[in-house]
Amino acid sequence: MAAAEPLRVLERAIEREGGSAKAWAKRAGLSWQYVYDVRNGRRDPGPAILLALGLVRVVSYEPSASSQREAR
């Protein structure tokens, strides 16, 4: 899932709530200010928003192109 996908999921959840971010935040037990900041890119979605959306953050690592050349 791309980094922007949680924001799309959040927007869809808010739309299902009738378009009210405040109503969605209240139902999710979050402050509307926090949701507003996430929607506007001021903050990353943290564990509370991700949990409310049914998502988890996963970090992975891959070898860089230079490390693959050095291994030869």
Buried (B, 14 or more C-beta within 10 A) or exposed (E): EEEEEBBEBBBEBBEEBEEEBBEBBBEBEBEBEBBBBBBEEEBEBEEBBBBBBEBEEEEEEEEEEEEEEEEE
